C-alpha cells in the first residue's frame, strides 16, 4: 500500500480528522445548571458589560479560524471548498498538536473578495485569530489587508508569511556557514504569486536589497501583463535592471528561491551562480532542481519543500508559534515579528548542529512553537 492509498484509507477511517471534546462535564443537575441554564447567564451578562471578558469566559482566547475558499489548494489549484476541507482539517490538527491551539476549519462557498471579507468579519467574534489559507493571488492580499484593518484580532495568511518566515530562517543560518553579508547578496525569487511576493517583501525588510523576482515569462517587468500586487513589488526589485529569463537572472546570484514549478533550473544555471550558492527549490512534489543535481553543479546548500530531503522548508515551523504568541499578546503580526520569528526558528539549530544539510530544525523538535511565541510576545511588547 503506497502513501496515496494509505491516505485515502485513513481519511475514510477518521471520517474527519477533528472532533469536539467538552471540557465541561455534565454528570448531574448541578453540572447542567452551571454549564448551561441558569448559570450560563452570568458569563453572558459579564461579557455584555465588558466584551473583553469573552477572552476570560469563552474559547475565544485560544481559538483560530482556518479559512479558505478552495481557490489555491496545495499543488491542486482551484478545487473548491468541499475538496479543500481535508487540508484545512489537517492545518487545524497541526495547530493543536504543535501549539495547543483550538482551530476550526471553515471553507467558504464563494470566491468573491468582498463576500469573503464580509463573512470572516461576521465570524470574528467567535475567534481570537484568523488564519487565511489557500486563497489565490492577488485576492489573498486584498482580503488579508482589509481584514487586518477591520478586525482587532490577528489575521495571518500562512501561504504568504509562514513560507517567507521559514525561508528567512534558513537564509539566516545559511549565512552563518557561508560568511556572506546580507547587504551583499544577490537573490532571485522565482514565482510571483502570494508566497513569492511575500518572501521578496520580507527579505527586503530584512535588508536584502538586490532581489530579482521572476514569473513563468521571465524577469518581472512592467511590459508584461501583471496584476496590481506584482506591479507594486516591481517598484523595489531588480535594481540592476537585468533583462531576460531565469537564466539571466541567476547569473552571478548568491541565492535562488523557488516557489514555482518542477525542473526549471538546470545544472548550467547553478554553475553560473556565485560560489557557495544557496538554493531553496520548494516546488512540490518535484522541486525546481533536485538536490543531488544542484550539489553536483556546485551549490553548497540546498533546501526543498519535501520531508525526504535535508533542509525541509516547512511552514509548521512557523505558524503554530506565531499564533500562540499573537493570541497571547492580542496583536496583529508585523514585519518586525516575522523577522523575530525567523530568528527564533534559526536559533533552534545550535552551532554544533549547523552544517550544509542542517540549517533548519526538524518540525518535531520540542520547544520551537514556544520559542517563536516568546519572540512574538517580546516584539509586541517592545512595539507598545
Beta strands, then each sheet from edge to edge (+ up, - down):
strand 1: 63-68
strand 2: 102-107
strand 3: 129-132
strand 4: 154-157
strand 5: 186-190
strand 6: 210-215
strand 7: 218-219
strand 8: 255-258
strand 9: 278-281
strand 10: 301-304
sheet 1: 2+ 1+ 3+ 4+
sheet 2: 7+ 6- 5- 8- 9- 10-
end
